[in-house]
Each structure stands twice: as structure tokens, then as C-alpha cells.
């Protein structure tokens, strides 16, 4: 996640990252959005949207 975060420099980049995370979340069986909210902090990154299958990228 850290390298993905550092690669995103522009708004289109962030849109792509958001779509990627949303797609990956949809592939995880029994995905729990509440637990995913702690991932950015554990990876020492700040993202401007939640990791969720319903995020509007």
C-alpha cells in the first residue's frame, strides 16, 4: 500500500488507486469495511477515502 500511495501524484492517479482498492476489496470473501479502515494507519499512509466496496471513486 505504501508504494501505491507514493506513486499517486495527481487526481487521476488517486482515482485509479481508489478503483484498484475498491476492486480488490470486492474480491475478498467476507470483507469487513470496519477492519479495513485501520489499514492506511498500519501502513503509515493517509488516503482521502475509505477502503470499501461502495466507495464512490
PDBQT receptor file of N, H, CA, C and O in Angstrom, charges set to zero:
ATOM      1  N   UNK A   1       0.822  -1.181   0.000  1.00  0.00    +0.000 N 
ATOM      2  CA  UNK A   1       0.000   0.000   0.000  1.00  0.00    +0.000 C 
ATOM      3  C   UNK A   1       0.870   1.251   0.000  1.00  0.00    +0.000 C 
ATOM      4  O   UNK A   1       0.521   2.254  -0.623  1.00  0.00    +0.000 OA
ATOM      5  N   UNK A   2       1.996   1.193   0.693  1.00  0.00    +0.000 N 
ATOM      6  H   UNK A   2       2.280   0.379   1.199  1.00  0.00    +0.000 HD
ATOM      7  CA  UNK A   2       2.850   2.373   0.787  1.00  0.00    +0.000 C 
ATOM      8  C   UNK A   2       3.388   2.786  -0.574  1.00  0.00    +0.000 C 
ATOM      9  O   UNK A   2       3.393   3.974  -0.896  1.00  0.00    +0.000 OA
ATOM     10  N   UNK A   3       3.846   1.825  -1.387  1.00  0.00    +0.000 N 
ATOM     11  H   UNK A   3       3.842   0.859  -1.126  1.00  0.00    +0.000 HD
ATOM     12  CA  UNK A   3       4.381   2.163  -2.708  1.00  0.00    +0.000 C 
ATOM     13  C   UNK A   3       3.271   2.651  -3.642  1.00  0.00    +0.000 C 
ATOM     14  O   UNK A   3       3.498   3.526  -4.477  1.00  0.00    +0.000 OA
ATOM     15  N   UNK A   4       2.089   2.090  -3.500  1.00  0.00    +0.000 N 
ATOM     16  H   UNK A   4       1.904   1.379  -2.821  1.00  0.00    +0.000 HD
ATOM     17  CA  UNK A   4       0.946   2.539  -4.290  1.00  0.00    +0.000 C 
ATOM     18  C   UNK A   4       0.600   3.975  -3.932  1.00  0.00    +0.000 C 
ATOM     19  O   UNK A   4       0.326   4.792  -4.811  1.00  0.00    +0.000 OA
ATOM     20  N   UNK A   5       0.612   4.281  -2.649  1.00  0.00    +0.000 N 
ATOM     21  H   UNK A   5       0.835   3.618  -1.934  1.00  0.00    +0.000 HD
ATOM     22  CA  UNK A   5       0.318   5.634  -2.183  1.00  0.00    +0.000 C 
ATOM     23  C   UNK A   5       1.345   6.630  -2.706  1.00  0.00    +0.000 C 
ATOM     24  O   UNK A   5       0.980   7.709  -3.173  1.00  0.00    +0.000 OA
ATOM     25  N   UNK A   6       2.618   6.281  -2.632  1.00  0.00    +0.000 N 
ATOM     26  H   UNK A   6       2.914   5.405  -2.252  1.00  0.00    +0.000 HD
ATOM     27  CA  UNK A   6       3.656   7.221  -3.058  1.00  0.00    +0.000 C 
ATOM     28  C   UNK A   6       3.666   7.413  -4.573  1.00  0.00    +0.000 C 
ATOM     29  O   UNK A   6       4.172   8.428  -5.051  1.00  0.00    +0.000 OA
ATOM     30  N   UNK A   7       3.132   6.481  -5.327  1.00  0.00    +0.000 N 
ATOM     31  H   UNK A   7       2.721   5.656  -4.938  1.00  0.00    +0.000 HD
ATOM     32  CA  UNK A   7       3.090   6.599  -6.783  1.00  0.00    +0.000 C 
ATOM     33  C   UNK A   7       1.969   7.518  -7.257  1.00  0.00    +0.000 C 
ATOM     34  O   UNK A   7       2.045   8.054  -8.362  1.00  0.00    +0.000 OA
ATOM     35  N   UNK A   8       0.947   7.709  -6.458  1.00  0.00    +0.000 N 
ATOM     36  H   UNK A   8       0.885   7.273  -5.560  1.00  0.00    +0.000 HD
ATOM     37  CA  UNK A   8      -0.193   8.545  -6.834  1.00  0.00    +0.000 C 
ATOM     38  C   UNK A   8       0.141  10.007  -6.580  1.00  0.00    +0.000 C 
ATOM     39  O   UNK A   8       0.303  10.426  -5.435  1.00  0.00    +0.000 OA
ATOM     40  N   UNK A   9       0.242  10.776  -7.653  1.00  0.00    +0.000 N 
ATOM     41  H   UNK A   9       0.111  10.436  -8.583  1.00  0.00    +0.000 HD
ATOM     42  CA  UNK A   9       0.615  12.192  -7.545  1.00  0.00    +0.000 C 
ATOM     43  C   UNK A   9      -0.496  13.144  -7.985  1.00  0.00    +0.000 C 
ATOM     44  O   UNK A   9      -0.552  14.288  -7.535  1.00  0.00    +0.000 OA
ATOM     45  N   UNK A  10      -1.374  12.673  -8.857  1.00  0.00    +0.000 N 
ATOM     46  H   UNK A  10      -1.329  11.744  -9.223  1.00  0.00    +0.000 HD
ATOM     47  CA  UNK A  10      -2.408  13.534  -9.415  1.00  0.00    +0.000 C 
ATOM     48  C   UNK A  10      -3.790  12.989  -9.076  1.00  0.00    +0.000 C 
ATOM     49  O   UNK A  10      -3.919  11.860  -8.602  1.00  0.00    +0.000 OA
ATOM     50  N   UNK A  11      -4.807  13.780  -9.317  1.00  0.00    +0.000 N 
ATOM     51  H   UNK A  11      -4.702  14.697  -9.702  1.00  0.00    +0.000 HD
ATOM     52  CA  UNK A  11      -6.184  13.342  -9.063  1.00  0.00    +0.000 C 
ATOM     53  C   UNK A  11      -6.535  12.108  -9.898  1.00  0.00    +0.000 C 
ATOM     54  O   UNK A  11      -7.156  11.186  -9.368  1.00  0.00    +0.000 OA
ATOM     55  N   UNK A  12      -6.163  12.052 -11.182  1.00  0.00    +0.000 N 
ATOM     56  H   UNK A  12      -5.659  12.801 -11.612  1.00  0.00    +0.000 HD
ATOM     57  CA  UNK A  12      -6.431  10.813 -11.930  1.00  0.00    +0.000 C 
ATOM     58  C   UNK A  12      -5.712   9.607 -11.324  1.00  0.00    +0.000 C 
ATOM     59  O   UNK A  12      -6.249   8.500 -11.326  1.00  0.00    +0.000 OA
ATOM     60  N   UNK A  13      -4.500   9.818 -10.807  1.00  0.00    +0.000 N 
ATOM     61  H   UNK A  13      -4.064  10.718 -10.806  1.00  0.00    +0.000 HD
ATOM     62  CA  UNK A  13      -3.782   8.731 -10.133  1.00  0.00    +0.000 C 
ATOM     63  C   UNK A  13      -4.576   8.243  -8.934  1.00  0.00    +0.000 C 
ATOM     64  O   UNK A  13      -4.733   7.037  -8.737  1.00  0.00    +0.000 OA
ATOM     65  N   UNK A  14      -5.081   9.178  -8.127  1.00  0.00    +0.000 N 
ATOM     66  H   UNK A  14      -4.954  10.157  -8.286  1.00  0.00    +0.000 HD
ATOM     67  CA  UNK A  14      -5.844   8.809  -6.926  1.00  0.00    +0.000 C 
ATOM     68  C   UNK A  14      -7.125   8.075  -7.308  1.00  0.00    +0.000 C 
ATOM     69  O   UNK A  14      -7.549   7.146  -6.620  1.00  0.00    +0.000 OA
ATOM     70  N   UNK A  15      -7.733   8.501  -8.408  1.00  0.00    +0.000 N 
ATOM     71  H   UNK A  15      -7.388   9.256  -8.967  1.00  0.00    +0.000 HD
ATOM     72  CA  UNK A  15      -8.949   7.838  -8.878  1.00  0.00    +0.000 C 
ATOM     73  C   UNK A  15      -8.635   6.381  -9.247  1.00  0.00    +0.000 C 
ATOM     74  O   UNK A  15      -9.407   5.473  -8.938  1.00  0.00    +0.000 OA
ATOM     75  N   UNK A  16      -7.511   6.176  -9.902  1.00  0.00    +0.000 N 
ATOM     76  H   UNK A  16      -6.884   6.913 -10.153  1.00  0.00    +0.000 HD
ATOM     77  CA  UNK A  16      -7.095   4.828 -10.289  1.00  0.00    +0.000 C 
ATOM     78  C   UNK A  16      -6.804   3.973  -9.062  1.00  0.00    +0.000 C 
ATOM     79  O   UNK A  16      -7.216   2.815  -8.999  1.00  0.00    +0.000 OA
ATOM     80  N   UNK A  17      -6.098   4.536  -8.090  1.00  0.00    +0.000 N 
ATOM     81  H   UNK A  17      -5.763   5.477  -8.142  1.00  0.00    +0.000 HD
ATOM     82  CA  UNK A  17      -5.787   3.807  -6.856  1.00  0.00    +0.000 C 
ATOM     83  C   UNK A  17      -7.072   3.442  -6.131  1.00  0.00    +0.000 C 
ATOM     84  O   UNK A  17      -7.222   2.318  -5.651  1.00  0.00    +0.000 OA
ATOM     85  N   UNK A  18      -7.986   4.378  -6.053  1.00  0.00    +0.000 N 
ATOM     86  H   UNK A  18      -7.864   5.291  -6.443  1.00  0.00    +0.000 HD
ATOM     87  CA  UNK A  18      -9.267   4.125  -5.386  1.00  0.00    +0.000 C 
ATOM     88  C   UNK A  18      -9.993   2.967  -6.063  1.00  0.00    +0.000 C 
ATOM     89  O   UNK A  18     -10.487   2.061  -5.392  1.00  0.00    +0.000 OA
ATOM     90  N   UNK A  19     -10.057   2.999  -7.392  1.00  0.00    +0.000 N 
ATOM     91  H   UNK A  19      -9.656   3.736  -7.937  1.00  0.00    +0.000 HD
ATOM     92  CA  UNK A  19     -10.730   1.929  -8.128  1.00  0.00    +0.000 C 
ATOM     93  C   UNK A  19     -10.053   0.582  -7.913  1.00  0.00    +0.000 C 
ATOM     94  O   UNK A  19     -10.716  -0.450  -7.808  1.00  0.00    +0.000 OA
ATOM     95  N   UNK A  20      -8.733   0.606  -7.849  1.00  0.00    +0.000 N 
ATOM     96  H   UNK A  20      -8.194   1.444  -7.935  1.00  0.00    +0.000 HD
ATOM     97  CA  UNK A  20      -7.979  -0.624  -7.611  1.00  0.00    +0.000 C 
ATOM     98  C   UNK A  20      -8.299  -1.198  -6.233  1.00  0.00    +0.000 C 
ATOM     99  O   UNK A  20      -8.577  -2.390  -6.106  1.00  0.00    +0.000 OA
ATOM    100  N   UNK A  21      -8.262  -0.357  -5.203  1.00  0.00    +0.000 N 
ATOM    101  H   UNK A  21      -8.037   0.612  -5.305  1.00  0.00    +0.000 HD
ATOM    102  CA  UNK A  21      -8.555  -0.814  -3.836  1.00  0.00    +0.000 C 
ATOM    103  C   UNK A  21      -9.998  -1.300  -3.720  1.00  0.00    +0.000 C 
ATOM    104  O   UNK A  21     -10.274  -2.291  -3.044  1.00  0.00    +0.000 OA
ATOM    105  N   UNK A  22     -10.912  -0.599  -4.382  1.00  0.00    +0.000 N 
ATOM    106  H   UNK A  22     -10.688   0.206  -4.931  1.00  0.00    +0.000 HD
ATOM    107  CA  UNK A  22     -12.324  -0.993  -4.361  1.00  0.00    +0.000 C 
ATOM    108  C   UNK A  22     -12.495  -2.363  -5.018  1.00  0.00    +0.000 C 
ATOM    109  O   UNK A  22     -13.225  -3.214  -4.511  1.00  0.00    +0.000 OA
ATOM    110  N   UNK A  23     -11.823  -2.566  -6.138  1.00  0.00    +0.000 N 
ATOM    111  H   UNK A  23     -11.229  -1.874  -6.549  1.00  0.00    +0.000 HD
ATOM    112  CA  UNK A  23     -11.894  -3.840  -6.849  1.00  0.00    +0.000 C 
ATOM    113  C   UNK A  23     -11.310  -4.975  -6.011  1.00  0.00    +0.000 C 
ATOM    114  O   UNK A  23     -11.884  -6.062  -5.943  1.00  0.00    +0.000 OA
ATOM    115  N   UNK A  24     -10.180  -4.721  -5.383  1.00  0.00    +0.000 N 
ATOM    116  H   UNK A  24      -9.714  -3.838  -5.438  1.00  0.00    +0.000 HD
ATOM    117  CA  UNK A  24      -9.560  -5.740  -4.536  1.00  0.00    +0.000 C 
ATOM    118  C   UNK A  24     -10.446  -6.075  -3.340  1.00  0.00    +0.000 C 
ATOM    119  O   UNK A  24     -10.575  -7.243  -2.970  1.00  0.00    +0.000 OA
ATOM    120  N   UNK A  25     -11.050  -5.066  -2.740  1.00  0.00    +0.000 N 
ATOM    121  H   UNK A  25     -10.945  -4.118  -3.040  1.00  0.00    +0.000 HD
ATOM    122  CA  UNK A  25     -11.925  -5.297  -1.594  1.00  0.00    +0.000 C 
ATOM    123  C   UNK A  25     -13.101  -6.190  -1.992  1.00  0.00    +0.000 C 
ATOM    124  O   UNK A  25     -13.537  -7.033  -1.209  1.00  0.00    +0.000 OA
ATOM    125  N   UNK A  26     -13.607  -6.005  -3.204  1.00  0.00    +0.000 N 
ATOM    126  H   UNK A  26     -13.252  -5.320  -3.841  1.00  0.00    +0.000 HD
ATOM    127  CA  UNK A  26     -14.748  -6.796  -3.675  1.00  0.00    +0.000 C 
ATOM    128  C   UNK A  26     -14.385  -8.271  -3.855  1.00  0.00    +0.000 C 
ATOM    129  O   UNK A  26     -15.265  -9.132  -3.850  1.00  0.00    +0.000 OA
ATOM    130  N   UNK A  27     -13.097  -8.563  -4.013  1.00  0.00    +0.000 N 
ATOM    131  H   UNK A  27     -12.382  -7.864  -4.017  1.00  0.00    +0.000 HD
ATOM    132  CA  UNK A  27     -12.658  -9.942  -4.228  1.00  0.00    +0.000 C 
ATOM    133  C   UNK A  27     -12.390 -10.696  -2.923  1.00  0.00    +0.000 C 
ATOM    134  O   UNK A  27     -12.151 -11.903  -2.943  1.00  0.00    +0.000 OA
ATOM    135  N   UNK A  28     -12.429  -9.996  -1.801  1.00  0.00    +0.000 N 
ATOM    136  H   UNK A  28     -12.623  -9.015  -1.784  1.00  0.00    +0.000 HD
ATOM    137  CA  UNK A  28     -12.135 -10.622  -0.515  1.00  0.00    +0.000 C 
ATOM    138  C   UNK A  28     -13.427 -11.175   0.086  1.00  0.00    +0.000 C 
ATOM    139  O   UNK A  28     -14.354 -10.417   0.370  1.00  0.00    +0.000 OA
ATOM    140  N   UNK A  29     -13.492 -12.501   0.281  1.00  0.00    +0.000 N 
ATOM    141  H   UNK A  29     -12.739 -13.117   0.050  1.00  0.00    +0.000 HD
ATOM    142  CA  UNK A  29     -14.694 -13.079   0.897  1.00  0.00    +0.000 C 
ATOM    143  C   UNK A  29     -14.886 -12.527   2.321  1.00  0.00    +0.000 C 
ATOM    144  O   UNK A  29     -13.923 -12.385   3.075  1.00  0.00    +0.000 OA
ATOM    145  N   UNK A  30     -16.111 -12.227   2.667  1.00  0.00    +0.000 N 
ATOM    146  H   UNK A  30     -16.893 -12.342   2.054  1.00  0.00    +0.000 HD
ATOM    147  CA  UNK A  30     -16.451 -11.701   3.998  1.00  0.00    +0.000 C 
ATOM    148  C   UNK A  30     -15.691 -10.428   4.332  1.00  0.00    +0.000 C 
ATOM    149  O   UNK A  30     -15.291 -10.229   5.480  1.00  0.00    +0.000 OA
ATOM    150  N   UNK A  31     -15.485  -9.556   3.335  1.00  0.00    +0.000 N 
ATOM    151  H   UNK A  31     -15.810  -9.717   2.403  1.00  0.00    +0.000 HD
ATOM    152  CA  UNK A  31     -14.787  -8.287   3.533  1.00  0.00    +0.000 C 
ATOM    153  C   UNK A  31     -15.476  -7.470   4.625  1.00  0.00    +0.000 C 
ATOM    154  O   UNK A  31     -16.698  -7.329   4.623  1.00  0.00    +0.000 OA
ATOM    155  N   UNK A  32     -14.698  -6.941   5.544  1.00  0.00    +0.000 N 
ATOM    156  H   UNK A  32     -13.704  -7.056   5.546  1.00  0.00    +0.000 HD
ATOM    157  CA  UNK A  32     -15.223  -6.154   6.665  1.00  0.00    +0.000 C 
ATOM    158  C   UNK A  32     -14.683  -4.733   6.579  1.00  0.00    +0.000 C 
ATOM    159  O   UNK A  32     -13.536  -4.483   6.951  1.00  0.00    +0.000 OA
ATOM    160  N   UNK A  33     -15.509  -3.786   6.085  1.00  0.00    +0.000 N 
ATOM    161  H   UNK A  33     -16.440  -3.989   5.783  1.00  0.00    +0.000 HD
ATOM    162  CA  UNK A  33     -15.053  -2.406   5.919  1.00  0.00    +0.000 C 
ATOM    163  C   UNK A  33     -14.532  -1.776   7.217  1.00  0.00    +0.000 C 
ATOM    164  O   UNK A  33     -13.607  -0.965   7.182  1.00  0.00    +0.000 OA
ATOM    165  N   UNK A  34     -15.111  -2.140   8.339  1.00  0.00    +0.000 N 
ATOM    166  H   UNK A  34     -15.862  -2.799   8.367  1.00  0.00    +0.000 HD
ATOM    167  CA  UNK A  34     -14.656  -1.589   9.611  1.00  0.00    +0.000 C 
ATOM    168  C   UNK A  34     -13.208  -1.939   9.909  1.00  0.00    +0.000 C 
ATOM    169  O   UNK A  34     -12.461  -1.116  10.438  1.00  0.00    +0.000 OA
ATOM    170  N   UNK A  35     -12.818  -3.142   9.574  1.00  0.00    +0.000 N 
ATOM    171  H   UNK A  35     -13.425  -3.811   9.144  1.00  0.00    +0.000 HD
ATOM    172  CA  UNK A  35     -11.435  -3.556   9.795  1.00  0.00    +0.000 C 
ATOM    173  C   UNK A  35     -10.497  -2.909   8.783  1.00  0.00    +0.000 C 
ATOM    174  O   UNK A  35      -9.353  -2.595   9.113  1.00  0.00    +0.000 OA
ATOM    175  N   UNK A  36     -10.965  -2.710   7.564  1.00  0.00    +0.000 N 
ATOM    176  H   UNK A  36     -11.894  -2.965   7.296  1.00  0.00    +0.000 HD
ATOM    177  CA  UNK A  36     -10.100  -2.128   6.533  1.00  0.00    +0.000 C 
ATOM    178  C   UNK A  36      -9.772  -0.663   6.814  1.00  0.00    +0.000 C 
ATOM    179  O   UNK A  36      -8.777  -0.145   6.307  1.00  0.00    +0.000 OA
ATOM    180  N   UNK A  37     -10.583  -0.005   7.602  1.00  0.00    +0.000 N 
ATOM    181  H   UNK A  37     -11.391  -0.425   8.014  1.00  0.00    +0.000 HD
ATOM    182  CA  UNK A  37     -10.325   1.409   7.894  1.00  0.00    +0.000 C 
ATOM    183  C   UNK A  37      -9.026   1.619   8.652  1.00  0.00    +0.000 C 
ATOM    184  O   UNK A  37      -8.478   2.721   8.636  1.00  0.00    +0.000 OA
ATOM    185  N   UNK A  38      -8.522   0.587   9.314  1.00  0.00    +0.000 N 
ATOM    186  H   UNK A  38      -8.967  -0.308   9.327  1.00  0.00    +0.000 HD
ATOM    187  CA  UNK A  38      -7.273   0.723  10.054  1.00  0.00    +0.000 C 
ATOM    188  C   UNK A  38      -6.034   0.448   9.195  1.00  0.00    +0.000 C 
ATOM    189  O   UNK A  38      -4.916   0.724   9.629  1.00  0.00    +0.000 OA
ATOM    190  N   UNK A  39      -6.216  -0.087   7.993  1.00  0.00    +0.000 N 
ATOM    191  H   UNK A  39      -7.125  -0.312   7.641  1.00  0.00    +0.000 HD
ATOM    192  CA  UNK A  39      -5.080  -0.433   7.139  1.00  0.00    +0.000 C 
ATOM    193  C   UNK A  39      -4.180   0.753   6.781  1.00  0.00    +0.000 C 
ATOM    194  O   UNK A  39      -2.961   0.634   6.906  1.00  0.00    +0.000 OA
ATOM    195  N   UNK A  40      -4.725   1.889   6.344  1.00  0.00    +0.000 N 
ATOM    196  H   UNK A  40      -5.715   1.986   6.242  1.00  0.00    +0.000 HD
ATOM    197  CA  UNK A  40      -3.828   3.002   5.997  1.00  0.00    +0.000 C 
ATOM    198  C   UNK A  40      -2.921   3.414   7.168  1.00  0.00    +0.000 C 
ATOM    199  O   UNK A  40      -1.734   3.664   6.960  1.00  0.00    +0.000 OA
ATOM    200  N   UNK A  41      -3.441   3.487   8.350  1.00  0.00    +0.000 N 
ATOM    201  H   UNK A  41      -4.406   3.283   8.520  1.00  0.00    +0.000 HD
ATOM    202  CA  UNK A  41      -2.627   3.848   9.513  1.00  0.00    +0.000 C 
ATOM    203  C   UNK A  41      -1.556   2.821   9.807  1.00  0.00    +0.000 C 
ATOM    204  O   UNK A  41      -0.435   3.174  10.175  1.00  0.00    +0.000 OA
ATOM    205  N   UNK A  42      -1.894   1.550   9.647  1.00  0.00    +0.000 N 
ATOM    206  H   UNK A  42      -2.804   1.264   9.348  1.00  0.00    +0.000 HD
ATOM    207  CA  UNK A  42      -0.913   0.491   9.871  1.00  0.00    +0.000 C 
ATOM    208  C   UNK A  42       0.178   0.505   8.808  1.00  0.00    +0.000 C 
ATOM    209  O   UNK A  42       1.291   0.038   9.050  1.00  0.00    +0.000 OA
ATOM    210  N   UNK A  43      -0.140   1.040   7.629  1.00  0.00    +0.000 N 
ATOM    211  H   UNK A  43      -1.044   1.420   7.432  1.00  0.00    +0.000 HD
ATOM    212  CA  UNK A  43       0.840   1.122   6.541  1.00  0.00    +0.000 C 
ATOM    213  C   UNK A  43       1.500   2.504   6.486  1.00  0.00    +0.000 C 
ATOM    214  O   UNK A  43       2.285   2.789   5.582  1.00  0.00    +0.000 OA
ATOM    215  N   UNK A  44       1.175   3.348   7.451  1.00  0.00    +0.000 N 
ATOM    216  H   UNK A  44       0.536   3.116   8.185  1.00  0.00    +0.000 HD
ATOM    217  CA  UNK A  44       1.746   4.708   7.545  1.00  0.00    +0.000 C 
ATOM    218  C   UNK A  44       1.449   5.557   6.310  1.00  0.00    +0.000 C 
ATOM    219  O   UNK A  44       2.312   6.297   5.836  1.00  0.00    +0.000 OA
ATOM    220  N   UNK A  45       0.222   5.445   5.792  1.00  0.00    +0.000 N 
ATOM    221  H   UNK A  45      -0.478   4.844   6.177  1.00  0.00    +0.000 HD
ATOM    222  CA  UNK A  45      -0.213   6.288   4.679  1.00  0.00    +0.000 C 
ATOM    223  C   UNK A  45      -1.553   6.924   5.032  1.00  0.00    +0.000 C 
ATOM    224  O   UNK A  45      -2.299   6.413   5.867  1.00  0.00    +0.000 OA
ATOM    225  N   UNK A  46      -1.838   8.027   4.393  1.00  0.00    +0.000 N 
ATOM    226  H   UNK A  46      -1.232   8.443   3.714  1.00  0.00    +0.000 HD
ATOM    227  CA  UNK A  46      -3.105   8.705   4.582  1.00  0.00    +0.000 C 
ATOM    228  C   UNK A  46      -3.804   8.752   3.228  1.00  0.00    +0.000 C 
ATOM    229  O   UNK A  46      -3.297   9.371   2.294  1.00  0.00    +0.000 OA
ATOM    230  N   UNK A  47      -4.952   8.111   3.113  1.00  0.00    +0.000 N 
ATOM    231  H   UNK A  47      -5.365   7.608   3.873  1.00  0.00    +0.000 HD
ATOM    232  CA  UNK A  47      -5.708   8.161   1.871  1.00  0.00    +0.000 C 
ATOM    233  C   UNK A  47      -7.004   8.916   2.124  1.00  0.00    +0.000 C 
ATOM    234  O   UNK A  47      -7.589   8.808   3.202  1.00  0.00    +0.000 OA
ATOM    235  N   UNK A  48      -7.456   9.684   1.126  1.00  0.00    +0.000 N 
ATOM    236  H   UNK A  48      -6.981   9.771   0.250  1.00  0.00    +0.000 HD
ATOM    237  CA  UNK A  48      -8.616  10.564   1.325  1.00  0.00    +0.000 C 
ATOM    238  C   UNK A  48      -9.980   9.899   1.156  1.00  0.00    +0.000 C 
ATOM    239  O   UNK A  48     -10.982  10.590   0.971  1.00  0.00    +0.000 OA
ATOM    240  N   UNK A  49     -10.032   8.568   1.216  1.00  0.00    +0.000 N 
ATOM    241  H   UNK A  49      -9.218   8.007   1.366  1.00  0.00    +0.000 HD
ATOM    242  CA  UNK A  49     -11.304   7.871   1.060  1.00  0.00    +0.000 C 
ATOM    243  C   UNK A  49     -11.220   6.534   1.794  1.00  0.00    +0.000 C 
ATOM    244  O   UNK A  49     -10.121   6.022   2.007  1.00  0.00    +0.000 OA
ATOM    245  N   UNK A  50     -12.346   5.965   2.180  1.00  0.00    +0.000 N 
ATOM    246  H   UNK A  50     -13.239   6.381   2.007  1.00  0.00    +0.000 HD
ATOM    247  CA  UNK A  50     -12.311   4.668   2.857  1.00  0.00    +0.000 C 
ATOM    248  C   UNK A  50     -12.059   3.539   1.870  1.00  0.00    +0.000 C 
ATOM    249  O   UNK A  50     -12.413   3.636   0.695  1.00  0.00    +0.000 OA
ATOM    250  N   UNK A  51     -11.445   2.469   2.358  1.00  0.00    +0.000 N 
ATOM    251  H   UNK A  51     -11.158   2.390   3.313  1.00  0.00    +0.000 HD
ATOM    252  CA  UNK A  51     -11.306   1.268   1.546  1.00  0.00    +0.000 C 
ATOM    253  C   UNK A  51     -12.590   0.489   1.729  1.00  0.00    +0.000 C 
ATOM    254  O   UNK A  51     -12.856  -0.060   2.799  1.00  0.00    +0.000 OA
ATOM    255  N   UNK A  52     -13.386   0.448   0.667  1.00  0.00    +0.000 N 
ATOM    256  H   UNK A  52     -13.170   0.893  -0.201  1.00  0.00    +0.000 HD
ATOM    257  CA  UNK A  52     -14.704  -0.152   0.754  1.00  0.00    +0.000 C 
ATOM    258  C   UNK A  52     -15.165  -0.598  -0.631  1.00  0.00    +0.000 C 
ATOM    259  O   UNK A  52     -14.675  -0.107  -1.648  1.00  0.00    +0.000 OA
ATOM    260  N   UNK A  53     -16.085  -1.505  -0.657  1.00  0.00    +0.000 N 
ATOM    261  H   UNK A  53     -16.483  -1.904   0.169  1.00  0.00    +0.000 HD
ATOM    262  CA  UNK A  53     -16.662  -1.934  -1.933  1.00  0.00    +0.000 C 
ATOM    263  C   UNK A  53     -17.689  -0.922  -2.444  1.00  0.00    +0.000 C 
ATOM    264  O   UNK A  53     -18.145  -1.027  -3.582  1.00  0.00    +0.000 OA
ATOM    265  N   UNK A  54     -18.052   0.047  -1.617  1.00  0.00    +0.000 N 
ATOM    266  H   UNK A  54     -17.681   0.132  -0.692  1.00  0.00    +0.000 HD
ATOM    267  CA  UNK A  54     -19.062   1.032  -2.004  1.00  0.00    +0.000 C 
ATOM    268  C   UNK A  54     -18.501   2.436  -2.149  1.00  0.00    +0.000 C 
ATOM    269  O   UNK A  54     -19.272   3.375  -2.351  1.00  0.00    +0.000 OA
ATOM    270  N   UNK A  55     -17.203   2.614  -2.054  1.00  0.00    +0.000 N 
ATOM    271  H   UNK A  55     -16.577   1.851  -1.890  1.00  0.00    +0.000 HD
ATOM    272  CA  UNK A  55     -16.585   3.934  -2.186  1.00  0.00    +0.000 C 
ATOM    273  C   UNK A  55     -16.875   4.502  -3.566  1.00  0.00    +0.000 C 
ATOM    274  O   UNK A  55     -16.750   3.797  -4.567  1.00  0.00    +0.000 OA
ATOM    275  N   UNK A  56     -17.261   5.774  -3.626  1.00  0.00    +0.000 N 
ATOM    276  H   UNK A  56     -17.363   6.347  -2.813  1.00  0.00    +0.000 HD
ATOM    277  CA  UNK A  56     -17.506   6.455  -4.903  1.00  0.00    +0.000 C 
ATOM    278  C   UNK A  56     -16.193   7.120  -5.327  1.00  0.00    +0.000 C 
ATOM    279  O   UNK A  56     -15.868   8.225  -4.894  1.00  0.00    +0.000 OA
ATOM    280  N   UNK A  57     -15.457   6.423  -6.177  1.00  0.00    +0.000 N 
ATOM    281  H   UNK A  57     -15.720   5.525  -6.529  1.00  0.00    +0.000 HD
ATOM    282  CA  UNK A  57     -14.143   6.933  -6.607  1.00  0.00    +0.000 C 
ATOM    283  C   UNK A  57     -14.295   8.094  -7.565  1.00  0.00    +0.000 C 
ATOM    284  O   UNK A  57     -13.297   8.647  -8.028  1.00  0.00    +0.000 OA
TER     285      UNK A  57
